[in-house]
Amino acid sequence: MKKPTVVIYSDNICPFCTIGAKRLKKLQRELDFDVEWKAIEIHPETPKEGVKTADYFPNYDMERMKNHIENFGKDVDMKLKGNMLANSKLSLAANEFAQGKGKFNEFHEAIFKANFEEGKNIGELDVLLKIAQNVGIDHEGLSQYLEDERNLKAIDESSAQAMNLGITGVPSFIIKNKMVVGAQSTEVLKEFIENEITNNEKKKG
């Protein structure tokens, strides 16, 4: 029986995306399913050097938001130590390079850690190259890949595809024609995936 694939539209600067990623990783120990990550850039207008989150979200109480996110992600030990919002396009393109090298999961987790737990600017090339080197990816090859405008344009196209699907929030989890959007508990994600597994078993029967 073919196992279901959960397609996830995600951005590296979205804290709820890293929480979702960690919850799916835990669920894969219980349930048999694949994960396919797709890029969506939620704040493409962010300058390349990044911007302080307090400046970008002037009407938000940042300490309260931080506490809310950490409490929501307590089950996966979510920590927020940075105070910058990065431009995510380079890092999303770097994800694609890592995918091609069979190192997506390692690189993806390291990107999330650098951004949220270490407060590094993942919009900077040097930061991405260092992360690549640390997880065993050819950093010179990554540098050349990111210099090619076609690879950056592919992120724009993926974002446009998400918009065409009606995606308005991240992370968005899709199985076939079913979708759940935004911050979801482990229980909701588990039920979402189990329903598809059950449907597959019924069809097989």
C-alpha positions as CSV (number, residue, x, y, z in Angstrom):
1,M,0.0,0.0,0.0
2,K,1.3,3.4,-1.0
3,K,1.9,5.6,2.1
4,P,0.4,9.1,2.1
5,T,2.5,12.1,1.4
6,V,2.0,15.3,3.5
7,V,2.9,18.3,1.4
8,I,3.8,21.3,3.5
9,Y,4.1,24.9,2.3
10,S,6.5,26.5,4.7
11,D,8.8,29.5,5.3
12,N,12.1,29.3,7.2
13,I,11.2,32.4,9.2
14,C,7.9,31.1,10.4
15,P,8.1,29.8,14.0
16,F,5.0,27.7,13.6
17,C,6.6,26.0,10.7
18,T,9.5,24.8,12.8
19,I,7.0,23.6,15.4
20,G,5.1,21.8,12.7
21,A,8.3,20.2,11.4
22,K,9.3,18.9,14.8
23,R,5.8,17.5,15.4
24,L,5.7,15.7,12.1
25,K,9.1,14.2,12.8
26,K,7.8,12.8,16.1
27,L,4.7,11.5,14.3
28,Q,6.8,9.7,11.7
29,R,8.0,7.4,14.5
30,E,4.3,6.3,15.0
31,L,2.8,6.6,11.5
32,D,4.0,5.6,8.0
33,F,4.0,8.7,5.8
34,D,6.3,10.8,3.7
35,V,6.8,14.6,3.8
36,E,7.3,16.9,0.9
37,W,8.3,20.5,1.7
38,K,7.5,23.4,-0.6
39,A,8.6,26.9,-0.3
40,I,6.5,30.0,0.2
41,E,8.1,33.3,1.0
42,I,5.7,35.1,3.4
43,H,7.5,38.4,3.8
44,P,9.4,39.0,0.4
45,E,9.5,42.7,1.1
46,T,11.9,42.2,4.0
47,P,15.3,43.9,3.2
48,K,18.2,41.6,2.5
49,E,19.9,42.7,5.8
50,G,16.8,41.8,7.7
51,V,14.8,44.0,10.1
52,K,14.1,43.9,13.8
53,T,10.9,42.1,14.6
54,A,9.8,45.0,16.9
55,D,10.1,47.4,14.0
56,Y,8.4,45.1,11.5
57,F,5.5,44.4,13.9
58,P,5.1,47.7,15.8
59,N,1.6,47.0,17.0
60,Y,2.5,43.7,18.6
61,D,3.8,43.0,22.1
62,M,6.8,41.0,21.1
63,E,7.5,39.5,24.6
64,R,3.9,38.3,24.8
65,M,4.1,36.8,21.3
66,K,7.4,35.1,22.1
67,N,5.9,33.6,25.2
68,H,2.8,32.4,23.3
69,I,4.9,30.7,20.6
70,E,7.2,29.0,23.1
71,N,4.2,27.8,25.2
72,F,2.5,26.5,22.0
73,G,5.7,24.6,21.1
74,K,6.6,23.5,24.5
75,D,6.2,19.8,23.6
76,V,9.0,20.2,21.0
77,D,11.1,22.5,23.2
78,M,10.6,25.6,21.0
79,K,12.9,28.5,21.9
80,L,13.0,32.0,20.5
81,K,16.2,33.9,21.1
82,G,16.5,36.1,18.0
83,N,15.0,39.5,17.5
84,M,15.4,39.8,13.7
85,L,13.2,39.0,10.8
86,A,15.3,37.7,8.0
87,N,14.7,37.8,4.3
88,S,14.1,34.1,3.6
89,K,14.5,33.7,-0.1
90,L,18.2,32.6,-0.1
91,S,17.6,30.1,2.7
92,L,14.5,28.7,0.9
93,A,16.6,28.3,-2.3
94,A,19.3,26.7,-0.2
95,N,16.7,24.1,1.1
96,E,16.3,23.1,-2.5
97,F,20.0,22.6,-3.0
98,A,20.2,20.5,0.1
99,Q,17.3,18.4,-1.1
100,G,19.2,17.7,-4.3
101,K,22.2,16.5,-2.2
102,G,20.1,14.2,0.0
103,K,20.7,16.5,3.0
104,F,17.4,18.3,3.3
105,N,16.3,17.2,6.8
106,E,19.7,18.0,8.3
107,F,20.0,21.4,6.6
108,H,16.3,22.3,7.3
109,E,16.6,21.6,11.0
110,A,19.9,23.5,11.2
111,I,18.3,26.5,9.4
112,F,15.4,26.6,11.9
113,K,17.9,26.3,14.8
114,A,20.1,29.0,13.5
115,N,17.2,31.4,13.0
116,F,15.1,30.8,16.1
117,E,17.5,29.4,18.8
118,E,20.7,31.1,17.8
119,G,19.4,34.4,16.5
120,K,21.4,34.3,13.3
121,N,20.4,36.1,10.1
122,I,19.6,33.3,7.7
123,G,19.2,35.9,4.9
124,E,23.0,36.2,4.9
125,L,25.0,34.1,2.5
126,D,27.9,33.5,4.9
127,V,25.5,32.1,7.5
128,L,24.0,29.7,5.0
129,L,27.3,28.5,3.8
130,K,28.5,27.9,7.3
131,I,25.4,25.9,8.1
132,A,25.9,23.9,4.9
133,Q,29.5,23.1,5.8
134,N,28.4,22.0,9.3
135,V,25.9,19.4,7.9
136,G,28.3,18.1,5.2
137,I,27.0,20.0,2.1
138,D,29.4,21.4,-0.5
139,H,29.3,25.1,0.5
140,E,31.1,26.2,-2.7
141,G,28.4,24.4,-4.7
142,L,25.7,26.1,-2.7
143,S,27.3,29.5,-3.2
144,Q,27.2,29.0,-7.0
145,Y,23.7,27.7,-6.9
146,L,22.5,30.8,-5.0
147,E,24.2,33.1,-7.5
148,D,21.9,31.7,-10.3
149,E,18.8,33.9,-10.5
150,R,16.8,30.9,-11.9
151,N,17.1,29.2,-8.6
152,L,15.8,32.2,-6.8
153,K,13.0,32.7,-9.3
154,A,11.9,29.1,-8.5
155,I,11.1,30.3,-5.0
156,D,8.8,33.0,-6.4
157,E,7.1,30.4,-8.6
158,S,6.6,28.1,-5.6
159,S,5.1,31.0,-3.7
160,A,2.8,31.9,-6.6
161,Q,1.7,28.2,-6.8
162,A,0.8,28.4,-3.1
163,M,-1.3,31.5,-3.7
164,N,-3.1,29.8,-6.6
165,L,-4.0,26.9,-4.2
166,G,-5.6,29.4,-1.9
167,I,-3.0,29.2,0.8
168,T,-3.2,32.2,3.0
169,G,-1.2,31.0,6.0
170,V,1.8,28.9,7.0
171,P,2.4,26.2,7.6
172,S,-0.2,24.6,5.3
173,F,-0.4,20.8,5.4
174,I,-1.9,19.1,2.3
175,I,-2.8,15.5,1.6
176,K,-4.3,15.1,-1.8
177,N,-7.2,17.6,-1.8
178,K,-7.4,18.1,1.9
179,M,-5.7,20.9,3.8
180,V,-5.1,22.1,7.3
181,V,-3.6,25.6,7.8
182,G,-1.6,27.3,10.4
183,A,-0.5,26.4,13.9
184,Q,-1.8,22.9,14.6
185,S,-1.5,20.6,17.6
186,T,0.2,17.2,17.3
187,E,-3.3,15.6,17.9
188,V,-4.8,17.5,14.9
189,L,-1.9,16.6,12.6
190,K,-2.1,12.9,13.8
191,E,-5.8,12.7,13.1
192,F,-5.3,14.4,9.7
193,I,-2.7,11.8,8.6
194,E,-4.4,8.8,10.2
195,N,-7.6,9.6,8.3
196,E,-5.7,9.3,5.0
197,I,-4.0,6.1,6.1
198,T,-7.5,4.7,7.0
199,N,-8.9,5.7,3.7
200,N,-6.0,4.0,1.9
201,E,-6.6,0.8,3.8
202,K,-10.3,0.9,3.0
203,K,-9.6,1.3,-0.7
204,K,-7.1,-1.6,-0.5
205,G,-9.7,-3.8,1.2
